[in-house]
Amino acid sequence: MRVTRRGLLIGAAAGGGLIAAWTFIPRDYPVPIPPAEGQRAFGSWIKLSRDGVVSIAVPVLEMGQGATTLLPRIAAQELGADWRQIAVEPAAISATYADPVLAAHWAQLWAGWFARIADTPGDTLAKLHAQRETLMATADGTALAAYETPLREAAAGLRAVLSMAAAERWDVAFEECRAEGGFIIHGDKRVRFADLVDDAAGFEAPDPPLLNPTPASETAAPVFTGPQESYPRLDAPSKVDGSFPFAADIRLPGMLFAAIAHGPLPGARLTGFDHEAARRITGYEGRVVHDEWIAALARSTWAAEKAVKALAPRFAPTAELSEDIRIEAALQTALTRGEAVAVHETGDPVPLLDRPDAIAARYDIAPAWHGTLETASATARLADGRLELWIASQAPEQARRAAAGALGMGARDVVVYPVGAGGSFDARLDIRIAREAALIARAAGRPVQLSYSRWQEMLTEMPRAPVAAQVRAVPGRNGLIAAWQSRIATPAPARQMHDRLFARMAPGAAMAANDDAVDPPALFGAAPPYRIPAMRVEAVPAAVGLPVGRIRGNGDAACCFITESFMDEMAGAAGAEPLSYRVAMLGGDVRLAECLQGAAQIGEWDGGVAGSGQGIACWHMRDPAGRADGGGRIAAIVRARRGPMGVEVASIAAFCDIGRVVDLELALQQIEGGLLYGMGLALSSRASYARGLPREETMGALNLPPLSRAPEITVGFARNDFPPFDPGELGTVVIAPAIANALHAATGERFRRLPMVAEPLVPPPPMAAPTDAGAAEPGDGPPPVDPPEDSGADPALSNESIT
């Protein structure tokens, strides 16, 4: 393989250290982070300073999930370090940290006909693709599968050379030494890591490294009783005192602030604006014009927002505008008349489905917002032919290439400083802001921070893909399902995302390129986790006229809602208790059966009888590394009812099997957070459109359940040593059907649409008129939209001009 300089050069804000990662890094890769004074460098993962601080590189985006605690903990336990002396640094962009697990998981998006020989992390094609693309994307929960072994090997190698240095002083065998609490120990002798830094640099670690027999783990419990204090979150203190750097916190000398206005979806061309009105805004410094957007520059964020609103930009659509009615019509057409592709077949269910006792139901899922706490932001500084970019991106290398491409420069001339994200839920897989910030900084000739208003966040956001599904099944003699057929119509969110990231397509272009494409990642979980003798699952592409993207839970969340809601209907038709019905159909998945039983115990399951308000759902998510004994499993029992405020969820009991639990407190946080996030998606978070513009303008318009209405949550974990699974999406996946089934038990009605606010239970909130595309405040009406044939553009319009 030929490794190019362009593929390896990186930019990083942090400096050097004692680095250890001998086996993971190819010998011809340069060390991504050079040493600073008082430090040594031996590789790419761990830095040891002469003051004893151990700094660990984290190659994933911290967006609240705890990655900057979880990955350092793996290394710290393997090394035998003192947790109080652990520090974290964002890993520099480098093929050293390329993620072959994610490359393999996404093989069907990039490998075409070769996907079958690239869909496991050990496949050469997956490794080469990850390295070529410098794939460090934070997605699909691959961090543990991708980075646990390299981190352990790096830490073990460092522990070995520290032991060798100490053993030489004591004239003993290094194998007789052990590391604990930041010391190398032999009998009654001990020496600090800090005192061995220079000596350790002279030794070579064993190859392969000598790993500890037990990897990082905590003892799981049937019911979580409290956090363990030995490994508190490393990012907690800085988030409490406000020093944690989010993207919008960056301040540079001479920096201007930018606000931006985009046109309606799926694409539009800027045709005019009112520059004189913007000139009257105090603090206004000028505007930057692009074919597809306009940005206002000012000395404060507020002034920039006011100025871009005053510019009153006008746009002409370049394609038919996104509309709710068009989305629904496209789904209906695809579901009833579209050409289907079978994505899973077992036996032949068709002859059985014409029986009179067949049961059928339709399920619909509307587009939904990510609802991030922080809107997108990026800071750019261009000087001396070098671009510096501060950004919270789930795909930092792709953001770097996008910025470089926009400026016509090489990626090696772009330095990316990773900063934390205030939530993401896959929203930060959108890299357009990197390109926009770079163009605005070049036009301004000064550092610029571009921040999206909440309105712009919604306008540019790629929402959850809508879904329409028809399911039909036939019970056998024992009441269990004998034949199953499902037909799922949806656009291609993963394929669109891939084309935006790697082909740098505009959202409208990526949408059009995949209008007739089946999207395998959008159908993860489409085949139910049950033993059904005859089953056929069909996928139908749906050209809905709306660019879509990935969201927490992704395809598993949609498929779980469809499958687990219908399973409840089949159990009801058979007169069976829902939990026992599921267990009887699981076949050999003992671990999922254990989750159902565990949830029943902690949730005090009463059978889900009429009037109980209890509902149950379960799911099995595939292992992103393709390990047969991997994957995550969860079962949830919900108590819900009809209340004066709409749906009231009183309690949630969840039991999870995520294999070996590395950090119990972080796992609990992810399950609880996922349950609450999924509850918001299930009950209220709908993205709706008129004339290409979102009807929702603010977070308040999403009508998300407030903290005061959060249910009591109890979580238990299975105890085993199977490969660890990232729990971030499990709760989001399972909660919607559990709520729907609980509401059926409470009301006797079936809830087959998401969000459930669209059901007859409660009326939807009134929709406010869309705002100005650049407004700092909502409620002033949409940006003017010229008809497509309009050609009267402002004569001053040109790419990235500033006046």
C-alpha positions in Angstrom: 0.0 0.0 0.0 1.3 3.5 -0.9 0.9 5.9 2.0 0.8 9.5 1.0 1.8 12.6 2.9 -1.6 14.0 2.4 -3.2 11.1 4.1 -1.1 11.4 7.1 -0.4 15.0 8.0 -2.5 16.3 10.8 -3.2 19.4 12.8 -3.6 19.4 16.6 -3.9 22.1 19.2 -2.3 20.1 22.0 1.4 19.2 22.2 3.5 16.1 22.9 4.2 13.4 25.4 5.5 9.9 25.9 3.4 8.0 23.4 3.0 4.2 23.3 1.3 2.2 20.6 3.8 0.0 18.9 1.7 -2.7 17.4 -1.3 -0.6 16.1 0.6 2.0 14.2 2.2 1.1 10.8 5.9 1.8 11.0 5.8 4.4 8.2 3.3 6.6 9.9 4.7 9.7 11.6 3.9 10.2 15.2 0.7 12.4 15.2 1.6 14.4 18.3 5.2 15.5 18.8 6.6 15.8 22.3 6.6 19.0 24.3 9.3 20.0 26.8 9.5 17.5 29.7 7.9 14.7 27.7 8.8 11.8 25.5 7.2 10.4 22.4 7.1 6.7 21.4 3.9 6.4 19.4 0.4 7.8 19.2 -1.8 7.0 22.1 -0.4 7.7 25.6 1.8 10.6 26.8 3.7 10.5 30.0 5.2 13.7 31.4 7.9 14.1 33.9 5.4 15.4 36.4 3.6 12.0 36.2 0.6 13.2 34.2 -0.6 10.5 31.8 -2.3 12.0 28.7 -4.4 9.8 26.5 -5.4 10.6 23.0 -9.1 10.1 22.2 -10.0 9.8 18.5 -13.7 10.3 18.8 -15.9 13.3 19.3 -17.0 14.0 22.9 -20.6 15.0 22.6 -21.9 14.0 26.0 -21.5 10.2 25.7 -18.5 10.1 27.9 -15.9 9.0 25.4 -13.2 11.1 27.1 -13.7 9.0 30.2 -14.4 5.6 28.7 -11.4 5.2 26.4 -8.9 6.7 28.9 -10.2 4.3 31.6 -9.3 1.3 29.3 -5.8 2.5 29.0 -5.4 3.6 32.6 -6.5 0.2 34.0 -4.2 -1.6 31.6 -1.3 0.7 32.5 -1.9 0.7 36.2 -2.1 4.5 36.3 -3.5 6.7 39.0 -6.8 8.0 37.7 -6.2 11.4 39.4 -3.2 11.9 37.1 -5.1 11.1 33.8 -5.5 13.8 31.3 -7.2 13.7 27.9 -6.3 15.2 24.5 -8.4 15.0 21.3 -6.5 12.8 18.9 -5.0 14.6 15.9 -6.4 13.7 12.5 -4.2 10.7 11.3 -4.6 7.4 9.6 -3.1 6.0 12.8 -6.6 6.3 14.3 -8.5 5.1 11.3 -11.5 3.0 12.3 -11.7 -0.3 10.3 -14.8 -1.4 12.3 -16.8 1.5 11.0 -15.4 1.0 7.5 -16.6 -2.6 7.6 -19.9 -1.6 9.1 -20.5 0.8 6.2 -19.1 -1.5 3.6 -22.4 -1.6 1.7 -22.2 2.2 1.2 -18.7 2.3 -0.3 -17.6 -1.2 -1.4 -20.4 -1.9 -3.9 -20.1 -5.5 -5.3 -17.1 -6.1 -3.0 -19.0 -5.4 0.2 -19.1 -9.1 1.1 -15.3 -9.2 1.4 -15.1 -5.9 3.2 -17.7 -6.2 5.9 -15.6 -7.3 8.9 -12.9 -5.2 10.5 -10.1 -7.7 9.7 -10.8 -7.6 6.0 -8.0 -5.9 4.0 -10.4 -3.8 2.0 -12.0 -2.4 5.2 -8.6 -1.5 6.6 -7.4 0.1 3.4 -10.6 2.1 3.1 -10.4 3.4 6.7 -6.8 4.4 6.2 -7.3 6.0 2.8 -10.2 8.1 4.0 -8.6 8.7 7.4 -12.0 7.5 8.8 -12.3 8.7 12.3 -16.0 9.3 12.3 -17.9 9.0 15.6 -20.9 6.9 14.5 -22.7 3.6 15.1 -21.1 3.0 18.5 -17.8 1.6 17.1 -15.4 3.2 19.6 -15.1 0.2 21.9 -14.8 -2.3 19.1 -12.3 -0.2 17.2 -10.1 1.3 19.9 -10.2 -1.0 23.0 -7.5 -3.3 21.8 -5.1 -0.6 20.4 -5.4 1.3 23.7 -4.8 -1.8 25.8 -1.8 -2.7 23.7 -0.4 0.8 23.9 -0.8 0.9 27.7 0.7 -2.6 28.0 3.7 -1.6 26.0 4.2 1.5 28.1 3.8 -0.6 31.3 6.4 -3.0 30.0 9.1 -0.4 29.3 8.5 1.4 32.6 8.9 -2.0 34.3 12.1 -2.6 32.4 13.5 0.7 33.5 12.6 0.0 37.1 13.9 -3.6 36.9 17.3 -2.4 35.6 17.6 -0.1 38.7 16.7 -3.0 41.0 18.5 -5.7 39.1 15.4 -7.9 38.8 13.4 -9.3 36.0 10.9 -6.9 34.6 8.3 -9.6 34.5 8.4 -9.7 38.3 7.3 -6.0 38.5 3.7 -4.8 38.6 2.1 -1.4 38.0 -0.4 0.1 40.4 -1.6 3.6 41.2 1.1 5.2 39.0 4.0 3.2 40.5 6.1 0.3 39.4 6.3 -2.1 42.3 8.6 -5.0 43.1 8.3 -6.4 46.6 8.7 -3.5 49.0 10.3 -1.3 46.3 8.3 1.2 44.3 9.1 4.1 41.9 6.8 6.6 40.3 6.1 6.6 36.6 7.3 10.2 36.5 10.7 9.2 37.7 11.1 6.6 34.9 10.1 8.7 31.8 13.6 9.2 30.4 14.9 5.7 31.2 11.8 4.0 29.7 12.5 5.7 26.4 15.6 3.6 26.0 13.7 0.3 26.0 11.6 -1.5 23.4 8.3 -3.0 24.3 7.6 -6.7 23.8 5.9 -7.5 20.5 3.2 -8.6 21.0 2.5 -6.6 24.2 1.9 -8.6 27.4 -1.7 -7.7 28.2 -3.2 -8.1 31.7 -5.5 -11.1 31.9 -8.5 -9.0 32.7 -9.6 -6.1 30.6 -11.4 -3.0 32.1 -14.7 -3.9 33.5 -17.2 -3.5 36.3 -19.5 -6.0 37.9 -22.9 -5.6 36.4 -26.0 -5.8 38.6 -29.6 -6.8 38.1 -30.5 -3.3 39.4 -28.2 -0.4 39.3 -27.7 0.9 42.8 -25.2 3.7 42.4 -22.0 4.9 40.7 -18.5 3.7 41.5 -16.3 6.5 42.6 -13.0 5.3 41.4 -13.4 6.5 37.8 -15.4 9.8 37.8 -16.0 11.5 34.5 -12.9 13.4 33.4 -15.0 16.1 31.6 -17.3 16.8 34.5 -15.3 19.4 36.4 -14.7 21.6 33.3 -18.3 21.3 32.3 -19.4 22.4 35.8 -17.1 25.4 35.9 -17.7 26.4 32.3 -14.1 25.8 31.1 -14.9 22.9 28.8 -14.4 24.2 25.2 -17.5 23.9 23.0 -17.3 25.1 19.4 -18.9 28.5 20.1 -16.6 29.2 23.0 -13.5 29.9 20.8 -12.2 33.5 20.8 -9.4 34.7 18.7 -7.8 38.2 18.4 -9.5 40.3 15.8 -12.3 37.8 15.3 -15.6 38.7 13.6 -18.9 36.9 14.1 -21.0 35.6 11.2 -24.6 34.7 10.9 -25.9 32.9 7.8 -29.1 32.5 5.8 -29.8 29.5 3.6 -32.7 29.0 1.1 -35.5 26.5 1.2 -35.1 22.8 0.8 -34.0 20.8 -1.1 -32.0 23.5 -2.7 -32.2 27.2 -3.7 -30.2 29.9 -5.4 -29.7 33.4 -3.8 -31.3 36.0 -6.1 -31.2 39.2 -4.0 -31.0 41.0 -0.7 -31.3 44.4 0.9 -27.7 45.6 1.7 -28.8 49.1 2.8 -30.9 47.8 5.6 -28.0 45.8 7.0 -25.7 48.8 6.9 -27.9 50.5 9.6 -27.2 47.7 12.1 -24.7 48.8 14.8 -21.6 46.6 14.6 -22.2 45.4 11.1 -19.0 44.8 9.1 -20.1 43.5 5.8 -21.7 40.6 4.0 -20.3 37.5 2.2 -22.4 36.2 -0.7 -22.5 32.7 -2.1 -24.7 31.2 -4.8 -26.6 29.3 -2.1 -26.4 31.4 1.0 -25.5 34.9 2.4 -23.7 35.6 5.6 -23.5 38.8 7.7 -20.3 39.8 9.5 -20.4 41.8 12.7 -18.6 42.5 15.9 -21.0 40.3 17.9 -23.2 37.3 17.4 -26.3 39.3 18.1 -25.4 42.1 15.6 -24.6 39.5 13.0 -28.0 37.8 13.5 -29.8 41.2 13.3 -27.8 42.1 10.1 -28.5 38.8 8.3 -32.2 39.3 9.1 -32.1 42.9 7.8 -30.5 41.6 4.5 -33.9 40.0 3.8 -32.4 37.5 1.3 -34.5 36.2 -1.6 -34.0 32.7 -3.0 -35.2 30.9 -6.1 -35.7 27.1 -5.7 -33.6 24.8 -7.9 -36.0 21.9 -7.3 -39.5 21.2 -6.2 -39.8 22.5 -2.6 -40.1 20.1 0.3 -43.7 19.8 1.6 -45.4 17.5 4.1 -48.0 16.5 1.6 -45.4 15.6 -1.0 -43.5 13.5 1.6 -46.6 11.6 2.6 -47.7 11.1 -1.1 -44.3 9.7 -2.0 -44.3 7.3 0.9 -47.8 6.1 -0.1 -46.8 5.6 -3.7 -43.7 3.7 -2.8 -45.5 1.5 -0.3 -48.4 0.6 -2.6 -46.8 0.6 -6.0 -43.0 0.9 -5.7 -40.6 -1.7 -6.9 -39.5 -3.7 -3.9 -36.2 -5.4 -3.1 -36.1 -8.4 -0.8 -33.5 -7.8 1.9 -34.3 -10.9 4.0 -36.0 -14.2 3.0 -36.6 -17.3 5.0 -38.9 -19.9 3.4 -41.9 -18.7 1.4 -44.6 -16.8 3.3 -46.6 -15.7 0.3 -48.9 -18.8 0.0 -49.8 -18.5 3.7 -50.6 -14.8 3.7 -53.9 -15.2 1.8 -55.5 -17.1 4.6 -58.5 -15.4 6.2 -56.8 -15.3 9.6 -53.9 -13.2 8.4 -53.4 -10.0 10.3 -52.1 -6.8 8.8 -51.2 -3.3 10.0 -49.6 -0.2 8.7 -47.0 1.9 10.6 -45.8 5.5 9.8 -42.9 7.4 11.1 -42.6 11.1 10.4 -39.3 13.1 9.9 -37.9 14.3 13.3 -35.4 16.8 14.5 -32.2 15.9 16.3 -32.8 18.6 18.9 -29.2 19.3 19.9 -28.6 21.6 22.8 -25.9 23.5 20.9 -26.4 24.6 17.3 -23.6 24.2 14.7 -20.6 26.5 15.1 -17.1 26.7 13.6 -14.3 29.2 13.8 -11.9 29.6 10.9 -8.6 31.6 10.6 -6.8 31.8 7.2 -3.3 33.2 7.2 -0.1 32.6 5.2 -1.7 29.9 3.1 -2.8 27.9 6.1 -6.4 27.4 7.4 -7.1 26.7 11.1 -10.5 25.3 11.9 -12.1 24.9 15.3 -15.1 22.6 14.9 -17.1 19.9 16.7 -17.4 17.3 13.9 -18.2 13.6 14.0 -16.2 13.3 10.8 -13.1 15.6 11.3 -11.1 14.5 8.3 -14.1 14.9 5.9 -14.7 18.4 7.4 -11.0 19.2 6.8 -11.2 18.0 3.2 -14.4 20.0 2.6 -12.8 23.2 3.9 -9.7 22.6 1.8 -11.7 21.9 -1.3 -13.7 25.1 -0.8 -10.5 27.1 -0.8 -8.8 25.2 -3.5 -5.9 24.1 -1.2 -4.6 20.8 -0.1 -5.9 19.1 3.1 -2.4 19.2 4.5 -2.7 23.0 4.7 -5.8 22.7 6.9 -5.3 22.2 10.7 -8.4 21.0 12.6 -8.7 21.6 16.3 -11.4 19.3 17.7 -13.7 20.7 20.3 -16.6 19.2 22.2 -20.2 19.2 20.9 -23.3 20.0 23.0 -25.1 16.9 21.9 -25.2 15.7 18.3 -27.3 12.5 17.8 -25.6 12.3 14.4 -26.3 16.0 13.4 -22.6 16.7 13.4 -22.1 14.4 10.5 -23.1 17.4 8.4 -19.8 19.1 7.4 -21.2 22.1 5.4 -20.4 24.5 8.1 -16.7 23.8 7.8 -16.8 24.8 4.1 -18.9 27.9 4.8 -16.7 29.1 7.7 -13.6 28.7 5.5 -15.1 30.7 2.6 -16.3 33.5 5.0 -12.9 33.7 6.7 -11.2 34.1 3.3 -13.6 36.8 2.2 -13.3 38.6 5.5 -9.5 38.5 5.7 -9.9 38.0 9.5 -10.7 35.1 11.9 -14.5 34.4 11.8 -16.8 32.4 14.0 -19.9 31.2 12.2 -22.8 30.0 14.3 -26.2 28.8 13.2 -29.2 30.3 14.8 -31.8 27.7 15.9 -33.8 28.5 12.9 -30.8 27.9 10.6 -30.1 24.7 12.4 -33.6 23.4 11.6 -33.5 24.7 8.1 -30.2 23.0 7.3 -30.7 19.9 9.4 -31.0 16.5 7.8 -33.9 15.1 9.8 -34.8 11.5 10.6 -35.9 9.7 7.4 -39.7 9.2 7.2 -40.9 5.6 7.0 -44.1 3.9 5.9 -44.4 0.1 6.5 -47.0 -2.6 5.9 -46.8 -5.8 7.9 -48.8 -8.9 7.4 -48.5 -12.2 9.3 -50.3 -15.5 9.9 -50.5 -17.4 13.1 -49.7 -21.1 13.2 -51.7 -23.7 15.1 -50.1 -22.8 18.4 -50.8 -19.1 17.9 -47.1 -18.3 17.2 -46.3 -16.6 13.9 -46.0 -19.0 11.0 -45.4 -16.5 8.2 -44.4 -12.8 8.1 -44.1 -10.3 5.3 -43.1 -6.7 5.8 -42.8 -3.9 3.2 -40.8 -0.9 4.3 -40.7 2.4 2.2 -38.1 4.9 3.1 -35.5 7.2 1.5 -31.8 6.5 1.9 -30.4 8.5 4.8 -27.1 6.6 5.1 -26.4 6.7 1.4 -27.2 10.4 1.4 -24.9 11.0 4.4 -22.1 9.0 2.7 -22.3 11.1 -0.5 -22.4 14.3 1.4 -19.3 13.3 3.5 -17.1 11.5 1.0 -18.3 12.9 -2.4 -18.9 16.3 -0.9 -22.3 16.5 -2.6 -24.8 19.2 -1.7 -27.8 17.9 0.2 -30.2 18.2 -2.8 -27.7 16.4 -5.1 -27.1 13.6 -2.6 -30.9 13.2 -2.3 -31.4 13.0 -6.0 -28.6 10.6 -6.6 -30.2 8.1 -4.1 -33.9 8.5 -4.9 -34.1 5.0 -6.2 -31.6 3.4 -3.9 -32.2 0.8 -1.2 -30.3 1.8 1.9 -29.0 -1.2 3.9 -28.0 0.7 7.1 -31.5 2.2 7.2 -32.8 -1.4 7.4 -30.6 -2.7 10.1 -33.0 -4.8 12.2 -35.6 -5.1 9.5 -35.7 -8.8 10.0 -37.3 -9.5 13.4 -35.2 -11.1 16.1 -37.6 -14.0 16.3 -37.7 -17.5 14.9 -40.3 -17.3 12.1 -40.5 -20.3 9.7 -41.4 -18.2 6.6 -40.4 -14.6 6.4 -39.9 -12.0 3.7 -38.8 -8.4 4.3 -38.9 -6.0 1.4 -37.5 -2.5 1.0 -38.9 0.1 -1.3 -37.0 3.3 -2.1 -39.1 6.5 -1.6 -38.2 9.7 -3.3 -39.8 12.1 -0.7 -38.2 15.3 -1.9 -36.5 16.0 1.4 -32.8 15.6 2.2 -32.6 13.2 5.2 -29.9 12.0 7.6 -29.1 9.8 10.4 -30.3 10.2 14.0 -29.8 8.4 17.3 -31.2 4.9 16.9 -31.2 5.0 13.1 -32.7 2.1 11.3 -33.0 -0.1 14.4 -35.3 2.5 16.0 -37.7 2.4 13.1 -37.6 -1.3 12.7 -38.1 -1.9 16.4 -41.2 0.3 16.5 -42.7 -1.6 13.5 -41.8 -5.1 14.7 -42.5 -4.8 18.4 -45.8 -2.9 17.9 -46.9 -5.6 15.5 -45.7 -8.4 17.8 -48.0 -7.0 20.5 -50.9 -7.1 18.0 -50.1 -10.7 17.1 -50.0 -11.6 20.8 -53.3 -10.0 21.4 -54.9 -11.8 18.4 -53.6 -15.1 19.8 -54.9 -14.3 23.3 -51.4 -14.6 24.7 -49.5 -12.7 27.3 -47.1 -10.4 25.4 -43.9 -11.3 27.3 -44.5 -15.1 27.1 -45.4 -14.8 23.5 -42.1 -13.1 22.7 -40.0 -15.6 24.7 -41.7 -18.5 22.9 -40.6 -17.1 19.6 -37.0 -16.1 20.4 -35.6 -19.5 19.4 -32.0 -19.6 20.6 -31.5 -16.1 21.8 -31.2 -16.8 25.5 -29.6 -13.4 26.2 -32.6 -11.5 24.9 -34.9 -13.8 26.9 -32.9 -13.0 30.0 -33.5 -9.3 29.2 -37.2 -9.8 29.0 -37.3 -11.7 32.3 -35.0 -9.1 34.0 -37.2 -6.2 32.8 -40.3 -8.1 34.0 -38.8 -8.5 37.5 -37.7 -4.9 38.0 -40.7 -3.5 36.3 -43.2 -5.6 38.2 -44.8 -6.8 35.0 -48.5 -7.8 35.5 -49.1 -9.2 32.0 -50.1 -6.0 30.3 -53.7 -6.6 30.9 -56.4 -4.2 29.8 -56.4 -1.0 31.9 -52.9 -1.7 33.4 -51.1 0.8 31.2 -48.2 -1.5 31.0 -46.3 -2.2 27.7 -43.3 -4.2 26.8 -40.8 -4.2 24.0 -37.4 -5.8 23.3 -34.6 -5.6 20.7 -31.3 -7.0 19.6 -28.9 -4.7 17.9 -26.2 -6.2 15.8 -22.5 -6.0 16.7 -20.8 -3.3 14.5 -17.7 -5.5 14.4 -19.7 -8.5 13.1 -18.9 -10.8 16.1 -21.3 -13.6 16.5 -21.3 -13.4 20.3 -21.5 -9.5 20.3 -24.3 -7.1 19.9 -26.5 -5.4 22.4 -29.9 -6.5 23.8 -32.5 -4.6 25.8 -36.1 -5.1 27.1 -38.2 -2.3 28.5 -41.5 -2.2 30.4 -43.3 1.1 30.5 -46.3 2.4 32.5 -48.2 5.1 30.6 -51.6 6.6 30.4 -53.7 9.3 28.9 -53.4 12.4 31.0 -54.5 16.1 30.9 -51.1 17.0 29.4 -51.3 14.3 26.8 -49.3 11.1 27.1 -47.9 10.6 30.6 -45.1 8.0 31.1 -44.9 7.2 34.7 -42.1 4.7 34.8 -39.6 2.8 32.7 -37.9 -0.4 33.7 -35.1 -1.6 31.3 -32.8 -4.6 31.5 -29.8 -4.6 29.2 -27.2 -7.0 28.0 -24.2 -5.1 26.6 -21.6 -7.8 27.2 -18.7 -6.9 29.5 -19.5 -3.6 31.1 -16.5 -1.3 31.0 -18.0 1.5 33.0 -21.3 1.0 34.7 -22.0 4.6 35.4 -21.5 5.7 31.8 -23.6 2.8 30.6 -26.4 3.8 32.9 -26.2 7.4 31.7 -26.4 6.3 28.1 -29.3 4.0 28.6 -31.2 6.6 30.6 -30.4 9.3 28.2 -31.4 7.1 25.2 -34.7 6.3 26.8 -35.5 9.9 27.4 -34.4 11.0 24.0 -36.4 8.2 22.4 -39.4 9.3 24.5 -39.2 12.8 23.0 -39.0 11.3 19.5 -41.9 9.0 20.2 -44.3 11.6 21.6 -43.7 15.0 20.0 -40.6 15.7 17.9 -41.9 15.9 14.3 -40.2 17.8 11.5 -42.8 19.3 9.2 -42.3 21.5 6.1 -44.2 24.0 4.0 -42.7 25.6 0.8 -39.3 24.1 1.6 -39.2 25.6 5.1 -39.6 24.0 8.6 -42.8 24.8 10.3 -41.0 24.5 13.7 -38.9 27.5 14.5 -37.5 26.9 18.0 -36.8 24.1 20.5 -40.0 25.0 22.3 -41.9 24.2 19.1 -40.8 20.6 19.3 -42.9 20.2 22.5 -40.4 17.9 24.0 -41.3 16.5 27.4 -39.7 18.7 30.1 -37.6 17.4 32.9 -40.5 17.7 35.3 -42.3 15.1 33.4 -39.4 12.6 33.2 -40.5 9.2 34.4 -38.9 7.1 37.1 -36.3 5.0 35.4 -34.8 1.7 36.7 -32.1 0.0 34.8 -30.4 -3.4 35.2 -27.5 -5.1 33.4 -26.7 -8.7 32.6 -23.5 -10.0 34.0 -21.3 -11.8 31.4 -18.0 -11.6 29.5 -19.2 -11.2 25.9 -17.7 -8.5 23.8 -18.7 -5.0 25.1 -21.4 -3.2 23.2 -21.8 0.6 23.1 -25.2 1.2 24.8 -25.8 4.7 23.4 -28.7 3.8 21.1 -30.3 0.9 22.9 -32.7 3.0 24.9 -33.7 5.2 22.0 -34.5 2.1 19.9 -36.8 0.3 22.3 -38.8 3.0 24.0 -41.3 4.0 21.3 -43.0 0.6 20.9 -43.0 0.1 24.7 -44.9 3.3 25.1 -47.3 2.5 22.2 -48.0 -0.9 23.7 -48.5 0.6 27.2 -51.0 3.1 25.7 -52.9 0.2 24.1 -53.1 -1.5 27.5 -54.4 1.8 29.0 -56.8 2.9 26.3 -57.6 -0.1 24.1 -56.4 1.9 21.0 -53.4 1.0 18.8 -50.8 3.7 18.2 -49.1 3.1 14.8 -47.7 6.5 14.0 -44.7 8.4 15.3 -44.8 10.8 16.8 -47.8 9.7 18.8 -49.0 13.3 19.0 -50.4 12.6 15.5 -52.7 10.0 17.0 -56.2 10.9 18.3 -54.8 10.9 21.9 -54.0 14.6 21.9 -54.2 17.2 19.2 -50.9 18.4 17.7 -49.6 21.8 18.8 -50.5 24.8 16.6 -47.9 25.5 13.9 -46.4 29.0 13.8 -45.5 30.6 10.6 -41.9 30.0 9.5 -39.4 32.8 10.2 -36.9 34.8 8.1 -34.1 32.5 7.1 -31.6 34.6 9.0 -33.8 35.8 11.8 -32.4 36.0 15.3 -35.9 35.8 16.6 -38.8 33.7 15.3 -42.1 34.9 14.0 -41.3 37.3 11.2 -42.3 35.2 8.2 -40.3 33.1 5.7 -37.6 34.4 3.4 -39.0 35.5 0.1 -38.9 32.7 -2.5 -38.8 33.7 -6.1 -40.3 31.3 -8.7 -37.7 28.9 -10.2 -37.7 30.7 -13.6 -36.7 34.1 -12.0 -33.3 35.2 -13.4 -33.1 38.7 -11.9 -30.2 38.3 -9.6 -28.5 41.1 -7.8 -25.7 42.3 -10.2 -23.3 42.3 -7.2 -23.8 38.7 -6.4 -20.6 36.6 -6.8 -19.1 33.8 -4.7 -17.6 34.8 -1.4 -17.6 38.6 -2.1 -17.6 40.9 0.8 -18.7 44.6 0.8 
